[in-house]
Amino acid sequence: MGVLGWIVVGFVAGAFARVATGSGRHLGCLGTILIGVVGGLIGGMLFNLAGSQGIGDFGLRSMFVAFVGAVLLLLVTGRFAGRKHTHY
């Protein structure tokens, strides 16, 4: 998949992940693409570890894998961003 394919998959997966998790509202288009692309890397790695194909050609499967990774990324980052640090 070329760079343009990664951008499209990243934007679509990132946008759906933002809606699904209800987080990342402060992100713009570039942030949404970044969440989707990083989510694609995370999802691809997880799917490969599970013995399934990760990101392949441009298509619905690649968008689903990127969506799963983007949701996990938003949930984990939201969990850590929501913590308040207290000093004793």
CNS distance restraints for C-alpha pairs under 8 A (distance, minus, plus):
assign (resid   1 and name CA) (resid   5 and name CA) 5.72 0.50 0.50
assign (resid   1 and name CA) (resid   6 and name CA) 6.76 0.50 0.50
assign (resid   1 and name CA) (resid  56 and name CA) 7.09 0.50 0.50
assign (resid   1 and name CA) (resid  57 and name CA) 5.54 0.50 0.50
assign (resid   1 and name CA) (resid  58 and name CA) 6.12 0.50 0.50
assign (resid   2 and name CA) (resid   6 and name CA) 6.38 0.50 0.50
assign (resid   3 and name CA) (resid   7 and name CA) 6.27 0.50 0.50
assign (resid   4 and name CA) (resid   8 and name CA) 6.26 0.50 0.50
assign (resid   5 and name CA) (resid   9 and name CA) 6.03 0.50 0.50
assign (resid   5 and name CA) (resid  58 and name CA) 6.28 0.50 0.50
assign (resid   6 and name CA) (resid  10 and name CA) 5.71 0.50 0.50
assign (resid   6 and name CA) (resid  37 and name CA) 6.56 0.50 0.50
assign (resid   7 and name CA) (resid  11 and name CA) 6.03 0.50 0.50
assign (resid   7 and name CA) (resid  33 and name CA) 6.20 0.50 0.50
assign (resid   7 and name CA) (resid  37 and name CA) 7.21 0.50 0.50
assign (resid   8 and name CA) (resid  12 and name CA) 6.20 0.50 0.50
assign (resid   8 and name CA) (resid  33 and name CA) 7.78 0.50 0.50
assign (resid   9 and name CA) (resid  13 and name CA) 5.88 0.50 0.50
assign (resid   9 and name CA) (resid  36 and name CA) 6.94 0.50 0.50
assign (resid   9 and name CA) (resid  37 and name CA) 7.35 0.50 0.50
assign (resid   9 and name CA) (resid  58 and name CA) 7.60 0.50 0.50
assign (resid   9 and name CA) (resid  62 and name CA) 7.36 0.50 0.50
assign (resid   9 and name CA) (resid  63 and name CA) 5.57 0.50 0.50
assign (resid   9 and name CA) (resid  66 and name CA) 7.35 0.50 0.50
assign (resid  10 and name CA) (resid  14 and name CA) 5.70 0.50 0.50
assign (resid  10 and name CA) (resid  32 and name CA) 7.23 0.50 0.50
assign (resid  10 and name CA) (resid  33 and name CA) 4.61 0.50 0.50
assign (resid  10 and name CA) (resid  34 and name CA) 6.65 0.50 0.50
assign (resid  10 and name CA) (resid  35 and name CA) 6.92 0.50 0.50
assign (resid  10 and name CA) (resid  36 and name CA) 3.68 0.50 0.50
assign (resid  10 and name CA) (resid  37 and name CA) 4.50 0.50 0.50
assign (resid  10 and name CA) (resid  38 and name CA) 7.94 0.50 0.50
assign (resid  10 and name CA) (resid  39 and name CA) 7.78 0.50 0.50
assign (resid  10 and name CA) (resid  40 and name CA) 7.17 0.50 0.50
assign (resid  10 and name CA) (resid  63 and name CA) 7.78 0.50 0.50
assign (resid  10 and name CA) (resid  66 and name CA) 7.07 0.50 0.50
assign (resid  11 and name CA) (resid  15 and name CA) 5.92 0.50 0.50
assign (resid  11 and name CA) (resid  29 and name CA) 7.39 0.50 0.50
assign (resid  11 and name CA) (resid  32 and name CA) 5.68 0.50 0.50
assign (resid  11 and name CA) (resid  33 and name CA) 4.24 0.50 0.50
assign (resid  11 and name CA) (resid  34 and name CA) 7.77 0.50 0.50
assign (resid  11 and name CA) (resid  36 and name CA) 5.83 0.50 0.50
assign (resid  11 and name CA) (resid  37 and name CA) 7.83 0.50 0.50
assign (resid  12 and name CA) (resid  16 and name CA) 6.22 0.50 0.50
assign (resid  12 and name CA) (resid  33 and name CA) 7.81 0.50 0.50
assign (resid  12 and name CA) (resid  36 and name CA) 7.24 0.50 0.50
assign (resid  12 and name CA) (resid  63 and name CA) 7.25 0.50 0.50
assign (resid  13 and name CA) (resid  17 and name CA) 5.99 0.50 0.50
assign (resid  13 and name CA) (resid  36 and name CA) 5.07 0.50 0.50
assign (resid  13 and name CA) (resid  39 and name CA) 7.95 0.50 0.50
assign (resid  13 and name CA) (resid  63 and name CA) 5.76 0.50 0.50
assign (resid  13 and name CA) (resid  64 and name CA) 7.23 0.50 0.50
assign (resid  13 and name CA) (resid  66 and name CA) 5.72 0.50 0.50
assign (resid  13 and name CA) (resid  67 and name CA) 4.45 0.50 0.50
assign (resid  13 and name CA) (resid  70 and name CA) 6.86 0.50 0.50
assign (resid  14 and name CA) (resid  18 and name CA) 6.08 0.50 0.50
assign (resid  14 and name CA) (resid  32 and name CA) 4.94 0.50 0.50
assign (resid  14 and name CA) (resid  33 and name CA) 6.01 0.50 0.50
assign (resid  14 and name CA) (resid  34 and name CA) 7.62 0.50 0.50
assign (resid  14 and name CA) (resid  35 and name CA) 5.36 0.50 0.50
assign (resid  14 and name CA) (resid  36 and name CA) 4.05 0.50 0.50
assign (resid  14 and name CA) (resid  37 and name CA) 7.78 0.50 0.50
assign (resid  14 and name CA) (resid  39 and name CA) 7.70 0.50 0.50
assign (resid  14 and name CA) (resid  66 and name CA) 7.94 0.50 0.50
assign (resid  14 and name CA) (resid  67 and name CA) 6.61 0.50 0.50
assign (resid  14 and name CA) (resid  70 and name CA) 6.09 0.50 0.50
assign (resid  15 and name CA) (resid  19 and name CA) 6.42 0.50 0.50
assign (resid  15 and name CA) (resid  32 and name CA) 6.09 0.50 0.50
assign (resid  15 and name CA) (resid  36 and name CA) 7.72 0.50 0.50
assign (resid  16 and name CA) (resid  20 and name CA) 6.03 0.50 0.50
assign (resid  16 and name CA) (resid  67 and name CA) 6.95 0.50 0.50
assign (resid  17 and name CA) (resid  21 and name CA) 6.01 0.50 0.50
assign (resid  17 and name CA) (resid  36 and name CA) 7.99 0.50 0.50
assign (resid  17 and name CA) (resid  67 and name CA) 5.88 0.50 0.50
assign (resid  17 and name CA) (resid  68 and name CA) 7.76 0.50 0.50
assign (resid  17 and name CA) (resid  70 and name CA) 5.87 0.50 0.50
assign (resid  17 and name CA) (resid  71 and name CA) 5.01 0.50 0.50
assign (resid  17 and name CA) (resid  74 and name CA) 7.63 0.50 0.50
assign (resid  18 and name CA) (resid  22 and name CA) 5.60 0.50 0.50
assign (resid  18 and name CA) (resid  23 and name CA) 5.46 0.50 0.50
assign (resid  18 and name CA) (resid  24 and name CA) 5.71 0.50 0.50
assign (resid  18 and name CA) (resid  25 and name CA) 7.08 0.50 0.50
assign (resid  18 and name CA) (resid  32 and name CA) 7.98 0.50 0.50
assign (resid  18 and name CA) (resid  71 and name CA) 7.49 0.50 0.50
assign (resid  18 and name CA) (resid  74 and name CA) 7.61 0.50 0.50
assign (resid  19 and name CA) (resid  23 and name CA) 7.29 0.50 0.50
assign (resid  20 and name CA) (resid  71 and name CA) 7.44 0.50 0.50
assign (resid  21 and name CA) (resid  71 and name CA) 6.65 0.50 0.50
assign (resid  21 and name CA) (resid  74 and name CA) 7.20 0.50 0.50
assign (resid  21 and name CA) (resid  75 and name CA) 7.10 0.50 0.50
assign (resid  23 and name CA) (resid  74 and name CA) 6.90 0.50 0.50
assign (resid  23 and name CA) (resid  78 and name CA) 7.29 0.50 0.50
assign (resid  24 and name CA) (resid  74 and name CA) 7.27 0.50 0.50
assign (resid  27 and name CA) (resid  31 and name CA) 5.04 0.50 0.50
assign (resid  27 and name CA) (resid  32 and name CA) 6.16 0.50 0.50
assign (resid  28 and name CA) (resid  32 and name CA) 6.12 0.50 0.50
assign (resid  29 and name CA) (resid  33 and name CA) 6.19 0.50 0.50
assign (resid  30 and name CA) (resid  34 and name CA) 6.09 0.50 0.50
assign (resid  31 and name CA) (resid  35 and name CA) 6.09 0.50 0.50
assign (resid  32 and name CA) (resid  36 and name CA) 6.23 0.50 0.50
assign (resid  33 and name CA) (resid  37 and name CA) 6.07 0.50 0.50
assign (resid  34 and name CA) (resid  38 and name CA) 5.99 0.50 0.50
assign (resid  35 and name CA) (resid  39 and name CA) 5.77 0.50 0.50
assign (resid  35 and name CA) (resid  70 and name CA) 5.86 0.50 0.50
assign (resid  35 and name CA) (resid  73 and name CA) 7.53 0.50 0.50
assign (resid  35 and name CA) (resid  74 and name CA) 7.84 0.50 0.50
assign (resid  36 and name CA) (resid  40 and name CA) 5.98 0.50 0.50
assign (resid  36 and name CA) (resid  66 and name CA) 6.03 0.50 0.50
assign (resid  36 and name CA) (resid  67 and name CA) 6.81 0.50 0.50
assign (resid  36 and name CA) (resid  69 and name CA) 7.80 0.50 0.50
assign (resid  36 and name CA) (resid  70 and name CA) 5.47 0.50 0.50
assign (resid  37 and name CA) (resid  41 and name CA) 6.46 0.50 0.50
assign (resid  37 and name CA) (resid  66 and name CA) 6.97 0.50 0.50
assign (resid  37 and name CA) (resid  70 and name CA) 7.94 0.50 0.50
assign (resid  38 and name CA) (resid  42 and name CA) 6.23 0.50 0.50
assign (resid  38 and name CA) (resid  66 and name CA) 7.92 0.50 0.50
assign (resid  38 and name CA) (resid  69 and name CA) 7.55 0.50 0.50
assign (resid  38 and name CA) (resid  70 and name CA) 6.96 0.50 0.50
assign (resid  39 and name CA) (resid  43 and name CA) 5.77 0.50 0.50
assign (resid  39 and name CA) (resid  65 and name CA) 7.99 0.50 0.50
assign (resid  39 and name CA) (resid  66 and name CA) 5.00 0.50 0.50
assign (resid  39 and name CA) (resid  67 and name CA) 6.59 0.50 0.50
assign (resid  39 and name CA) (resid  68 and name CA) 7.07 0.50 0.50
assign (resid  39 and name CA) (resid  69 and name CA) 3.94 0.50 0.50
assign (resid  39 and name CA) (resid  70 and name CA) 3.78 0.50 0.50
assign (resid  39 and name CA) (resid  71 and name CA) 7.38 0.50 0.50
assign (resid  39 and name CA) (resid  72 and name CA) 7.59 0.50 0.50
assign (resid  39 and name CA) (resid  73 and name CA) 6.35 0.50 0.50
assign (resid  40 and name CA) (resid  44 and name CA) 5.74 0.50 0.50
assign (resid  40 and name CA) (resid  55 and name CA) 6.92 0.50 0.50
assign (resid  40 and name CA) (resid  62 and name CA) 7.68 0.50 0.50
assign (resid  40 and name CA) (resid  63 and name CA) 7.85 0.50 0.50
assign (resid  40 and name CA) (resid  65 and name CA) 6.17 0.50 0.50
assign (resid  40 and name CA) (resid  66 and name CA) 3.61 0.50 0.50
assign (resid  40 and name CA) (resid  67 and name CA) 7.08 0.50 0.50
assign (resid  40 and name CA) (resid  68 and name CA) 7.95 0.50 0.50
assign (resid  40 and name CA) (resid  69 and name CA) 5.74 0.50 0.50
assign (resid  40 and name CA) (resid  70 and name CA) 6.87 0.50 0.50
assign (resid  41 and name CA) (resid  45 and name CA) 6.13 0.50 0.50
assign (resid  41 and name CA) (resid  55 and name CA) 7.91 0.50 0.50
assign (resid  41 and name CA) (resid  66 and name CA) 7.20 0.50 0.50
assign (resid  41 and name CA) (resid  69 and name CA) 7.29 0.50 0.50
assign (resid  42 and name CA) (resid  46 and name CA) 6.22 0.50 0.50
assign (resid  42 and name CA) (resid  66 and name CA) 7.59 0.50 0.50
assign (resid  42 and name CA) (resid  69 and name CA) 5.06 0.50 0.50
assign (resid  42 and name CA) (resid  70 and name CA) 7.67 0.50 0.50
assign (resid  42 and name CA) (resid  73 and name CA) 7.96 0.50 0.50
assign (resid  43 and name CA) (resid  47 and name CA) 5.99 0.50 0.50
assign (resid  43 and name CA) (resid  54 and name CA) 6.93 0.50 0.50
assign (resid  43 and name CA) (resid  55 and name CA) 7.89 0.50 0.50
assign (resid  43 and name CA) (resid  65 and name CA) 5.15 0.50 0.50
assign (resid  43 and name CA) (resid  66 and name CA) 5.51 0.50 0.50
assign (resid  43 and name CA) (resid  67 and name CA) 7.63 0.50 0.50
assign (resid  43 and name CA) (resid  68 and name CA) 5.90 0.50 0.50
assign (resid  43 and name CA) (resid  69 and name CA) 3.98 0.50 0.50
assign (resid  43 and name CA) (resid  70 and name CA) 7.50 0.50 0.50
assign (resid  44 and name CA) (resid  48 and name CA) 6.04 0.50 0.50
assign (resid  44 and name CA) (resid  53 and name CA) 7.48 0.50 0.50
assign (resid  44 and name CA) (resid  54 and name CA) 3.95 0.50 0.50
assign (resid  44 and name CA) (resid  55 and name CA) 5.27 0.50 0.50
assign (resid  44 and name CA) (resid  65 and name CA) 6.25 0.50 0.50
assign (resid  44 and name CA) (resid  66 and name CA) 7.18 0.50 0.50
assign (resid  44 and name CA) (resid  69 and name CA) 7.62 0.50 0.50
assign (resid  45 and name CA) (resid  49 and name CA) 6.16 0.50 0.50
assign (resid  45 and name CA) (resid  54 and name CA) 6.64 0.50 0.50
assign (resid  46 and name CA) (resid  50 and name CA) 6.24 0.50 0.50
assign (resid  46 and name CA) (resid  54 and name CA) 7.67 0.50 0.50
assign (resid  47 and name CA) (resid  51 and name CA) 6.43 0.50 0.50
assign (resid  47 and name CA) (resid  52 and name CA) 5.18 0.50 0.50
assign (resid  47 and name CA) (resid  53 and name CA) 6.13 0.50 0.50
assign (resid  47 and name CA) (resid  54 and name CA) 5.16 0.50 0.50
assign (resid  47 and name CA) (resid  65 and name CA) 7.51 0.50 0.50
assign (resid  48 and name CA) (resid  52 and name CA) 5.17 0.50 0.50
assign (resid  48 and name CA) (resid  53 and name CA) 5.67 0.50 0.50
assign (resid  48 and name CA) (resid  54 and name CA) 5.46 0.50 0.50
assign (resid  54 and name CA) (resid  62 and name CA) 7.24 0.50 0.50
assign (resid  54 and name CA) (resid  65 and name CA) 6.64 0.50 0.50
assign (resid  55 and name CA) (resid  61 and name CA) 7.48 0.50 0.50
assign (resid  55 and name CA) (resid  62 and name CA) 4.84 0.50 0.50
assign (resid  55 and name CA) (resid  65 and name CA) 6.53 0.50 0.50
assign (resid  55 and name CA) (resid  66 and name CA) 7.54 0.50 0.50
assign (resid  56 and name CA) (resid  61 and name CA) 7.87 0.50 0.50
assign (resid  56 and name CA) (resid  62 and name CA) 6.02 0.50 0.50
assign (resid  57 and name CA) (resid  62 and name CA) 6.87 0.50 0.50
assign (resid  58 and name CA) (resid  62 and name CA) 6.26 0.50 0.50
assign (resid  58 and name CA) (resid  63 and name CA) 7.89 0.50 0.50
assign (resid  59 and name CA) (resid  63 and name CA) 6.42 0.50 0.50
assign (resid  60 and name CA) (resid  64 and name CA) 6.07 0.50 0.50
assign (resid  61 and name CA) (resid  65 and name CA) 6.19 0.50 0.50
assign (resid  62 and name CA) (resid  66 and name CA) 6.12 0.50 0.50
assign (resid  63 and name CA) (resid  67 and name CA) 5.92 0.50 0.50
assign (resid  64 and name CA) (resid  68 and name CA) 6.19 0.50 0.50
assign (resid  65 and name CA) (resid  69 and name CA) 6.37 0.50 0.50
assign (resid  66 and name CA) (resid  70 and name CA) 5.97 0.50 0.50
assign (resid  67 and name CA) (resid  71 and name CA) 6.07 0.50 0.50
assign (resid  68 and name CA) (resid  72 and name CA) 6.33 0.50 0.50
assign (resid  69 and name CA) (resid  73 and name CA) 6.09 0.50 0.50
assign (resid  70 and name CA) (resid  74 and name CA) 6.11 0.50 0.50
assign (resid  71 and name CA) (resid  75 and name CA) 6.10 0.50 0.50
assign (resid  72 and name CA) (resid  76 and name CA) 6.08 0.50 0.50
assign (resid  73 and name CA) (resid  77 and name CA) 6.03 0.50 0.50
assign (resid  74 and name CA) (resid  78 and name CA) 5.73 0.50 0.50
assign (resid  75 and name CA) (resid  79 and name CA) 6.05 0.50 0.50
assign (resid  76 and name CA) (resid  80 and name CA) 6.46 0.50 0.50
assign (resid  77 and name CA) (resid  81 and name CA) 5.89 0.50 0.50
assign (resid  78 and name CA) (resid  82 and name CA) 5.92 0.50 0.50
assign (resid  79 and name CA) (resid  83 and name CA) 6.87 0.50 0.50
